[in-house]
Structures are given as structure tokens and as C-alpha cells.
Amino acid sequence: MMPDARNSDRRREAPEGGVITKPDMRNSDRRCEAPEGGVIKKVAMFVSNYLPHPGGLEVMVWNLARGLARRHEVVLVTSAYDGAHGVSTEDGMTVHRLPAVHVTERLGVPYPVPAGPGLRAALRDVAGAQVVHSHGALYAQSILARQLARRARVPFVLTEHVGFVQYPSAALNAIQRAAWTAIGTPLVRSADAVVTYNARVHDELERGSGRTVHFVGNGVDVDRFHARSCEERRTLRRSFGLPEQGVLALFAGRDSEKKNLDVLLRAERDGYTLVVCGWERNLVGPALVDLGVVPYARMAELFACADVMLHPASGEGFPLAVQEAIASGLPVVLLWDEGYARWMPRTVVEACDSPEEVPRRMTELARDPARRRALGDAGRAWAESQWSWDATVRAYERIYDDVADDSTRS
């Protein structure tokens, strides 16, 4: 079970127009009251991987599901991973972790294939749900969720996180295109509502499916992720076994080619130490510390004791780790994706146009503490004023109620 961290978003009101359908709108404008008299009482949620599996999608789903569980009955169905399996009660919801084979993890593609018992019990628990919500158009869990919704005659909502991801491997791209043709696009077209949080993915889905797609950005917990005092930073560095002096540049990400960690490892680390986490890599090298997998419960502390975050990854939705770093007051050197612009201006980060530019910018920032402070302060201000998990949850609640109303009328 994840720690019950405080959520500053509860102090704020929900947004007006939380579901974004125009480029200049955000779901972070907190003037709209919570939906009253909503028709949805029970939500069935399906996701390929969930905590403790590392990744931003898993954390996003955790924040959304536990937020929904404050006002709804939530049953979440996912894959077993790293010893976490079976049925449990977590954060006010029921979680079913079904046996699955994680063969493709070694290729940097997390695609668990269900294999084994437990499905019957999960289906018993999701019975009576008034909406079925799944994450990721290409996953077996989403196919199952669509079939379940169809049999139960309830609305099916799909959140697509990344869309088509361009990999260096031509074979992998060909397989992915075939999967989108056979599975992804038909699933998008058949859903009662489709949601994404990246403008590039939003436009790709609308063009490919010919349907309207909602835009709902993710929030961040600005009480949990925040800057710390100098003494706290030194103490935290010691707790992680990190150098107490000098500039620390943090990379957080699982093992995947699209994360472009190799670009950072090849670059000369001039004036900073590179700290890597997110997977068991066992890296060694000059000015390099590999922390392996850091529990999510400690990520706020890790962000707080670093000086810069480096994120050279491509093919992302909107990296939750980047949002959390920004909320922590960290300057972020980010490979820019125009799909991010709808949820964050380019000026909030040190935006780069190629992965190779990221270590070069990092070298410059290592020598410029004033620039680091300015970026960190601007990012923290943006996070406090614009990003709210409560707003995100309420936006999804409005979508649920809308599709339920449409289903009732039809």
C-alpha cells in the first residue's frame, strides 16, 4: 500500500472546464464546484501495470484511482509484479493483481500478458460498475475491459497515454503500427469517451479515429513535492549515499531505448554528478551514482536533494516525474515535445530540441546557480497555480457522468 500522502489539491476548488477540448483551455482553473448528484457510484478500472511496477503511468493511475475512491467505489484490475499479487484493499479501493507474463520488459516495452487464475474473482468484483475505464489502447487489459463494458451495457472510457511511440527498431515500429491498425484504432473508435494529456497524442488520435478526444492534464501534489532547506538536503543526500557537495543531476526512468539514457552516459560530466534511478542497471563510472529502483514513497526526498533533473526521453505522454520535479523546485532540462505545450509553457524548463542537447545544457547549468534558481522558482510557481490532482479527478468524473447520461438516453 502506498503512503497516504497529503494532497494540497484538496484545499482548492475544482476547475471550470476541466475537460479540455480547445488548445487554450486548462483543467487547472479552480472555480467550478464538484459535480453534485453524479450518476456514477462504482468505477471499474483496468490497467496493464500498476504499483509497485515502476513508471509514470502507474503513478498517474494511482493518483487518479485513489482520488476517485474518495467519492466512488473503485475496483482496479491489473497485473501481478515483483511479488505483489492477489486481492488487496489499498487507498480505499479494491485492487486485483492477476498473474501475468512480463517477457517484453527485457526489450524496454512493458506489455504484460495475463496468464493464470484470478480473473473470475476480479470480474465478480467489478460487476455492477456503471463505467469501465481502461488505460492504453494496445493492451490486453483494455480489450478485456471493452468486452466487459459491452456485455454489461455500460460506458467504456479509454485513456491513451503515449500514442504511437517511435523506437529506433524498425521491426518494433512495424509491430506497433500493425497493433494500432488491428487493436488500437478500433478500440479508440468504439469507446464512449477517449482521453489523453498530450496535445500531440490528442491530435493523432482525432486524425486517426475521426472522433472527438478529451484533453485532461495530470496534477501533482505540491505539499509532498517541494523544496527543502540546505540542512535537510544534506541529510537526505547522506540517506541516499550521495555526495554531500557538488551539483547533482538526476535521471529517473525505466529501462527503455526511448528514455535516451545512453546520451547522458556518453557525455562528459563536467561540473556535476549524474544520479540514475528507475531500474536495476548496476552502472559504474566517473561522476556517476546508480541508485537502482527507488521506492516511489522516497521520490519526493530524492527530488529535494538533487539540483537539476535531466529528461532526454522521447515519445512520452507528459512525464509525471517531470511534473513532480518541477513542483519540487528543481530546474528541468527536458527534450521538448510540442505536445507538452498545452499543459506547460516551454519557458518553465530548459527546453532542448534533441537528446544530445540535454547534457550540453546541463554543463551550462552546472556553472550557473542563478539560472538554476530562476528556473526552479518559475517551475514551482507554475505547479502551485496550475496543477491539481483534485481538478484532474473531477474532470474525469464529469466525463463519466456525461457518458452515463448519453448511455441512459440511448
C-alpha positions, 0 to 999 in steps of 0.5 A, a space after each residue: 500500500 502506498 503512503 497516504 500522502 497529503 494532497 494540497 489539491 484538496 484545499 482548492 476548488 475544482 476547475 471550470 472546464 476541466 475537460 479540455 477540448 480547445 488548445 487554450 483551455 486548462 483543467 487547472 482553473 479552480 472555480 467550478 464546484 464538484 459535480 453534485 448528484 453524479 450518476 456514477 457510484 462504482 468505477 471499474 478500472 483496468 490497467 496493464 501495470 500498476 504499483 509497485 511496477 515502476 513508471 509514470 503511468 502507474 503513478 498517474 493511475 494511482 493518483 487518479 484511482 485513489 482520488 476517485 475512491 474518495 467519492 466512488 467505489 473503485 475496483 482496479 484490475 491489473 497485473 501481478 509484479 515483483 511479488 505483489 499479487 492477489 486481492 488487496 484493499 489499498 487507498 480505499 479501493 479494491 485492487 486485483 493483481 492477476 498473474 501475468 507474463 512480463 517477457 517484453 520488459 527485457 526489450 524496454 516495452 512493458 506489455 504484460 500478458 495475463 496468464 493464470 487464475 484470478 480473473 473470475 474473482 476480479 470480474 465478480 468484483 467489478 460487476 455492477 460498475 456503471 463505467 469501465 475505464 481502461 488505460 492504453 489502447 494496445 493492451 490486453 487489459 483494455 480489450 478485456 475491459 471493452 468486452 466487459 463494458 459491452 456485455 454489461 451495457 455500460 460506458 467504456 472510457 479509454 485513456 491513451 497515454 503515449 500514442 504511437 511511440 517511435 523506437 529506433 527498431 524498425 521491426 518494433 515500429 512495424 509491430 506497433 503500427 500493425 497493433 494500432 491498425 488491428 487493436 488500437 484504432 478500433 478500440 479508440 473508435 468504439 469507446 464512449 469517451 477517449 482521453 489523453 494529456 498530450 496535445 500531440 497524442 490528442 491530435 493523432 488520435 482525432 486524425 486517426 479515429 475521426 472522433 472527438 478526444 478529451 484533453 485532461 492534464 495530470 496534477 501533482 501534489 505540491 505539499 509532498 513535492 517541494 523544496 527543502 532547506 540546505 540542512 535537510 538536503 544534506 541529510 537526505 543526500 547522506 540517506 541516499 549515499 550521495 555526495 554531500 557537495 557538488 551539483 547533482 543531476 538526476 535521471 529517473 526512468 525505466 529501462 527503455 531505448 526511448 528514455 535516451 539514457 545512453 546520451 547522458 552516459 556518453 557525455 562528459 560530466 563536467 561540473 556535476 554528478 549524474 544520479 540514475 534511478 528507475 531500474 536495476 542497471 548496476 552502472 559504474 563510472 566517473 561522476 556517476 551514482 546508480 541508485 537502482 529502483 527507488 521506492 516511489 514513497 522516497 521520490 519526493 526526498 530524492 527530488 529535494 536533494 538533487 539540483 537539476 533533473 535531466 529528461 532526454 526521453 522521447 515519445 512520452 505522454 507528459 512525464 509525471 516525474 517531470 511534473 513532480 520535479 518541477 513542483 519540487 523546485 528543481 530546474 528541468 532540462 527536458 527534450 521538448 515535445 510540442 505536445 507538452 505545450 498545452 499543459 506547460 509553457 516551454 519557458 518553465 524548463 530548459 527546453 532542448 530540441 534533441 537528446 544530445 542537447 540535454 547534457 550540453 545544457 546541463 554543463 551550462 547549468 552546472 556553472 550557473 546557480 542563478 539560472 538554476 534558481 530562476 528556473 526552479 522558482 518559475 517551475 514551482 510557481 507554475 505547479 502551485 497555480 496550475 496543477 491539481 490532482 483534485 481538478 484532474 479527478 473531477 474532470 474525469 468524473 464529469 466525463 463519466 457522468 456525461 457518458 452515463 447520461 448519453 448511455 441512459 438516453 440511448 
